[in-house]
Amino acid sequence: MRVMDSRSQEVLAQVAEIGQSDLRWKDGRAFSLAYYAGPEVQEVADRAYAMYGSTNGLNADAFPSLKKFQAEVVSTVNRWVHGDDISAGFMTSGGTESILLAVKAARERGRKEFGITQPNVVLPTSAHAAFEKACYYFGLESRRVVVRPDWRADVEAMRQSVDENTVLVVGSAPQYPQGVIDPIVDIAALARERNINCHVDACMGGVTLTFLEQLGEDIQLWDFRVDGVTSISVDLHKYGYTSKGASVILHRNRQLRSYQTFTTDNWLGGFYGSSGVLGTKSGGPMAAAWAVMNYLGDEGYLRLTESARATTRQLADAIQTIDGLQLRAIPDSTLLSFGVQLGDDGVTPLFDVYAVADGLAAKGWYVDKQGPPDSLHCTVNAVHHQVIDEFIVDLSHAVAKVRDAGTTGSMGSYGTIE
Ligand SMILES: *Cc1c(COP(=O)(O)O)cnc(C)c1O
């Protein structure tokens, strides 16, 4: 390796310094936003990323390396979700892009095959905000349908909302807010009756559910084994434990996939084609995903999944024993949320759960504040095994403090626009 001159050393030291007050995700303090499978996996990802970070996935013909990384990553995920040699997909920059593309593909199919010009999407209130973004960007109506008391999609109510302009129905495995799996078999059956698309958002659960099933857990079917599922999104930059910028979108067949892609020659630059939303796109995430998936293999993912699942169970059990807390649902994978029991009026929580999050933040922990209803949310991953006992102690102390003092907290948000 080249010896660094003193100016580069200085600048890189500054870069490191600027991150000093960031979330300490490698220490397991973050129950959202970042995932960590240890220094070895991280190094594999970082080095692969650095090697390809400035290559361009816009034209994979010029970079056969990226073509290979993408093909093999997509093929592995396709195997995980029980696709076959007819199903096909692409790597994208993340769950949001995968979802944008699934919605765009459904809109396009509706337009081309059925002449639908005022398309709508029918989806449970629990489906990710990215679907809202997709409908907004691409001019579809979002028809949100209230979930059942167990937080799962209400398929009968969805059926009532579907009409001749519906191009897509959606289910999640699991949905983010409460961590439960929607009844995918029923949602997909609804899509089949109408011959429309059914997208399964497995951005969170795609990797975990695959390996939980291999570990012998009884997981309801959610992937391509379900008739009527037309596309699936699986994020690798979450439970694939690779660098940010990596997700996979798979379609049941190439015809369905063709509605996702874009080509034009209506400019002075000649033929232009792209599989996704981006033009120029870094090869770094593709190389990192390939490297981490090959480094870990299925055995690695089995081990990490088992650990994250055991930690999730431990946390869920603990929450159920802390006075005043209420687990929203028994977690189907490794996401959970909890709120506060209601007082005698049956409406007002006994204390403010957001103030509990603020108490945890004072101890260096980061959890999501979400709602409605006011809840905290934890995305448990392999890093948390080593800190969960400490977190549970801090959580019960934070709850006791808020209960005694009646403090109120502030609402949080998933992203910023400033
Ligand atoms: C994270 C997530 C998304 C969005 O993915 P990004 O990678 O944040 O763009 C969509 N759906 C679910 C269920 C998710 O957990």
The ligand as an SDF file (V2000), in Angstrom:
LIG
                    3D

 15 15  0  0  0  0  0  0  0  0999 V2000
  -36.0870   -0.4250    6.0970 C   0  0  0  0  0  0  0  0  0  0  0  0
  -37.3890   -0.7910    5.4940 C   0  0  0  0  0  0  0  0  0  0  0  0
  -37.8100   -0.2460    4.2760 C   0  0  0  0  0  0  0  0  0  0  0  0
  -37.0630    0.8840    3.5930 C   0  0  0  0  0  0  0  0  0  0  0  0
  -35.7600    0.5720    3.3260 O   0  0  0  0  0  0  0  0  0  0  0  0
  -34.5590    1.6290    3.2810 P   0  0  0  0  0  0  0  0  0  0  0  0
  -33.4060    0.7240    3.1310 O   0  0  0  0  0  0  0  0  0  0  0  0
  -34.5940    2.4100    4.5580 O   0  0  0  0  0  0  0  0  0  0  0  0
  -34.7510    2.5040    2.0990 O   0  0  0  0  0  0  0  0  0  0  0  0
  -38.9760   -0.7200    3.7470 C   0  0  0  0  0  0  0  0  0  0  0  0
  -39.7220   -1.6500    4.3680 N   0  0  0  0  0  0  0  0  0  0  0  0
  -39.3630   -2.1770    5.5550 C   0  0  0  0  0  0  0  0  0  0  0  0
  -40.2270   -3.2120    6.1970 C   0  0  0  0  0  0  0  0  0  0  0  0
  -38.1870   -1.7560    6.1500 C   0  0  0  0  0  0  0  0  0  0  0  0
  -37.8410   -2.2530    7.3350 O   0  0  0  0  0  0  0  0  0  0  0  0
  1  2  1  0
  2  3  1  0
  2 14  2  0
  3  4  1  0
  3 10  2  0
  4  5  1  0
  5  6  1  0
  6  7  2  0
  6  8  1  0
  6  9  1  0
 10 11  1  0
 11 12  2  0
 12 13  1  0
 12 14  1  0
 14 15  1  0
M  END
$$$$
